[in-house]
Amino acid sequence: MKKNTTPPSRISIITLGCSKNTVDSEVLMSQIEANRMTLVEDPNDADTVIINTCGFIDLAKEESVNTIVEAVEMKKLGTIRNLYVAGCLSERYRGDLEKELPEVDRFFGVTDFKNIIETLGGSYKYELLGERHLTTPRHFAYLKISEGCDRPCSFCSIPIMRGGHVSKRIEELVHEAKFLAAGGTKELVLIAQDTTYYGLDLYNERLLARLLTELADVEGIEWMRLMYAYPSRFPLEALDVIRERPNICNYVDIPIQHVNDDVLKSMRRGITRRATEELLDTMRTRVPGIALRSTLIVGYPNESDQAFQELYDFVAAQEFDRLGVFLYSQEENTTAHILGDPVPHAIKEERRAAIMELQSEISQRKNDAKVGSRMRVLCDSVEGAYVVARSEHDAPEVDNEVLIPADEFDDHPPIGSFVDVLITEANEFDLISTTRR
């Protein structure tokens, strides 16, 4: 099939998957604008659509394929002229996708920005160091400190799609943070496939603590939080920086995944239950009041009923502040693939539901204890009768929210601003508050 090469006049980018993909799309958008091309939010208003796909687990792959198919139908109807697909799914399954979806004009890899821009008829602007077109509200932004991963986790396909770990230089990240702050960003959310590995490839040592220190010095950044912190060989000196710097949130997202030693060994996580518990104790000791967020995987091939019960009891004992649970997804070309997928889907769902019910009870108790206290929150948006805000213990898009009656602001909600509130009510995952004393 002959591909359409009509130069675009209106381009829409559809971003699927995680916050890392969000940053990639924002970088690409900045390049498009620098080439004086027009970005539009709604694909129906575009003549060219670029889909930045996710290929991490089955549900994400299904969403990506469905989105591509919908765009193909738009092209058949003449709504759009050009269709390009990029990102993780395209990187991993390009050959298969080209055969199954010939209507797509071209497939690109995860960070193939230069070829995308040239295909659109532009030239790649190397001088745009750290510049991005934010798609988040401008008061918070994700800061991707590295790409790829060197960890050998048996269940994970990310190294297949994104390659080995590559850190960004500290001076580049500081420059990017200053650019974001100049545009009104007040909160930086540090992300990577593994933030604790930062610097090892560039500087022959883990320099997360130094990076946190230098970013905390950027004028205008009032909050900064750490996500995706791998537990094995966690750089403990980073905890001292978190404790000492007032604009670094007392918050760490640390994906535990499991605690049964047999499961951890098969997962190739490089850590034991005992070491995990010691790390969590150290984090709580060195950063008093720290909020810990974690993610778990249930239904891994060698997760027996006893191993799951051990995980359940661990969650009950640790009382994480925030928690997410994923079902094991068998991924081609990973080392766990040969183990099959013996745990029935219904059992996986039961296990996830049991832990999330337990976590709901934990979250309710923790939130109840906050009633009557005052806290500083950052206002994100207006939804119905409430201004939706977050505390320092809540990352955007994934954690709890603090709701403030919108009528307290006289039709001028302080979106992007910090306010002090009194917590008046609590439910499992949200707090109700007031600005009135």
Sequence and secondary structure as in RCSB ss.txt:
>XXXX:A:sequence
MKKNTTPPSRISIITLGCSKNTVDSEVLMSQIEANRMTLVEDPNDADTVIINTCGFIDLAKEESVNTIVEAVEMK
KLGTIRNLYVAGCLSERYRGDLEKELPEVDRFFGVTDFKNIIETLGGSYKYELLGERHLTTPRHFAYLKISEGCD
RPCSFCSIPIMRGGHVSKRIEELVHEAKFLAAGGTKELVLIAQDTTYYGLDLYNERLLARLLTELADVEGIEWMR
LMYAYPSRFPLEALDVIRERPNICNYVDIPIQHVNDDVLKSMRRGITRRATEELLDTMRTRVPGIALRSTLIVGY
PNESDQAFQELYDFVAAQEFDRLGVFLYSQEENTTAHILGDPVPHAIKEERRAAIMELQSEISQRKNDAKVGSRM
RVLCDSVEGAYVVARSEHDAPEVDNEVLIPADEFDDHPPIGSFVDVLITEANEFDLISTTRR
>XXXX:A:secstr
        SEEEEEE SSHHHHHHHHHHHHHHHHTT EE SSGGG SEEEEEE  SSHHHHHHHHHHHHHHHHHH
HTTS SEEEEEEHHHHHHHHHHHHH TTSSEE  TT HHHHHHHTT    TT TT     S TTEEEEE EES  
   TT  HHHHH S EE  HHHHHHHHHHHHHTT  EEEEE S GGGTTHHHHSS  HHHHHHHHHTSTT  EEE
E    STT  THHHHHHHH TTS SEEE   B   HHHHHHHT S  HHHHHHHHHHHHHHSTT EEEEEEEE  
TT  HHHHHHHHHHHHHH  SEEEEEE    TTSTTGGG   S HHHHHHHHHHHHHHHHHHHHHHHHTTTT EE
EEEEEEEETTEEEEE TT  TTTS EEEEEGGGGTT   TT EEEEEEEEE SSEEEEES  
